[in-house]
Amino acid sequence: MQFPVGTLADGLGHPEGPDVLPNGDVVMVETYTSKIVAWSPDRGLYDYADCGGGPNACMLGSDALYITQNGGTVGRWRAEVMSVPSIQKAWPDGRVEIVATEVDGIRLQAPNDLTFGPDGRLYFTDPADYLPDDRRPGRVFVLNPDGTGELLEELPNAYPNGITAEADGSIVWVESYERRVYRKRPGEDSMLICQLPERHIPDGLKVAADGSLWVSSFTSGGVDILEPDGTPLDFLVTGGVPMNCVFDGTSLLVTDFGDIDEVPADAPMTGRLWRIPVGVEGRPLYRGAIG
């Protein structure tokens, strides 16, 4: 499938993890500037908060904006001001605070993506740096509202990336190295539901109102659309390098890395924020608060 791709903003440095603020503005991380930025039709692009390090994704909670902070690394790139791998939260006045640097005694490596579940808990992926030739263990954690948490899954030689929650409390995440999509239902072991085709490296994902999974896949030039059971349903052609996405009404907002095919050390500012009128509604995201 293909629809007109409208560019809302360009010249972005590794934009990821978009969400929609209550006033309709779009908020996202810009990893290469260590900032949270936002876009509105009236103001265009503007700064929301400076996180330091390498913010990797963000999601609106019920009290603040929650951020996965990888510490300041993307491949060979290093931030000017390094931070500590953590979960952070930020407010529109620019305040930023660290929520967690470890969970259940385990130090975080490089938190990547996050989602609140219908239970009000915050789920997030924690891979090491993206090193396909030197793979490290990846993890999936959950934080409770009181700040305690637990390790949900340890994944040998894996890069857990995008994560989202379904209405029944299931958590779905993607694993980039082997192009796989996993689901973990409450109280059950995780299960593999899909392996994407070659060059469709999954990055971020969201759930549509009909339960289908929309997976932005790095290097594929589009978004893979899967039935709830993982059966391929369609493919949304976008071009570029789509990193993550979120539904806004019947449009899909996509953060794109730019027209490049590698991740160099010099922080290219070639990313874009797109709006694509796909005619499909998303399942409302869950909100919560930690601490």
C-alpha angles and dihedrals in degrees: 000000000000133000133173111284113219117201112219096175137000139182090064125154109229099323116198146154102038124194136169120247121220090259092055097256116136116237125195142155122259101202098189093056094040088234144120108229133185137201131211132174090241103041102027113207118357139165118263103175141338110233100173118219117040117321106199106183140351138205132184115247128189093265107024145347112284121215137192107222115198093190097251110303136115110166105298094350120104127189120244089234111034122211135190122270103261152121110268135182130208140191132212091256089066099257115146127186135177115245100182139356094177138022122213090345095311116120114229118246108198114327111217117177136003144194138181114232127216086261090065093247124130115237121193142170121236115191125161118247115307102272110152091177095046106037123194132190116278127206142201116212137183128208122206121220090259092056098255117119150166144226108257099182139002114203118196116223091355141129109212106195130160119030136186141169131238129212095258092055095261116145119217124194138169128230111211104199096061095025092240135154120210135190127201115193118202110281094003137100117261118263134202110243103172146003113207123223124270113292091017095112106179117229114158134004145185136189122245123219089259091056096254117141119235109202120188105214122204113231094011095091093231153033123288113221116206135187112243089262091054098259110145109254107170145327125238111213112218107149120218120058110303111205107175141347147198133192119245110184105307093335129090117225111209131189110213129197094212138252097312134107103211140043107242128190096246099076102239113215095214101116127122141198112224135192115204120186098221096161091231127113122223126229107258113262120242121242132205145149133241124205 
